[in-house]
Amino acid sequence: NGNMLIEFPSALGRAYTVVYSDNVLFSNAMIAPPVIVAPANRTQWIDYGPPATANAPLNTGARFYRVFQNP
């Protein structure tokens, strides 16, 4: 259905930001709202697409993700 699930190690109660791009260099990186507050030591997040994130590119269909722990 086009949704993408990512799972990452996390610290309970810490906040994380997901950044995504259609290229591995992240030259056009975008932030996926909202900030995620970790419910456990591993967190799952699903990219459902619009309106939170842009549509995946039609030509490659590739999307790359990075997760940052907020200070």
N, C-alpha and C positions, 0 to 999 in steps of 0.2 A: 504493500500500500504506500510505499515511499517514505514511511517513518523510519528514523534511525535511532537505535538505542545505544547509548554509551554508558559504560560503568567505570568508575574510578575509585581508588582508595581515598578515604576522607577521614577527618577527625570530627567526632560527634559535636554538633553545634557550631562548627566553623562555617563561614560563608565562602562560596565558590562562584566564579564567573566562567561561563562557557563562551569561548571565542571560536568562530568558524570561518572558513574560507573555501573558495572553489579551486585554490591552488596550494601546493605544498609550501610555497615560500611565504604564504600569508600576506601577500602584497596588498590585498584588498580585504583584510580581516574585518569582521563585524562581530559585535557583541550580541549574544542571545539573552534577552531579558526573560524572566527576572533573575536576580541573584539567587543561588540555591543555598539553603541552609541544610547541612548534612544531618540526616536522621540516624546515621550509624557510621561504622568504620568503612563501609563501602556504600557508594551512592550511585543510583541509576537515574539517568535523565533521557527523556525521549524528545527528539526533534520532530515535532509534528508539522513543521513548515509554517506558512503564513497563518496568522499575522506576526507571530513572535520571531520567525526567521524567514529569510527570503526563500523563494523556490530554488530547488537544486538546479544547477545549470543543465540545459538541455543537450548541449554538445558532448559533454563528458559524463555528466551525471555524478561526478566525483565531488565529495565534500570532505574537508579535513577539520578536525576539532582539536582544540587545546583547552585545558581546564586550569584556571589559576586560583590559588587559595588567596582570598582577600586578607589584607592586614588586620 
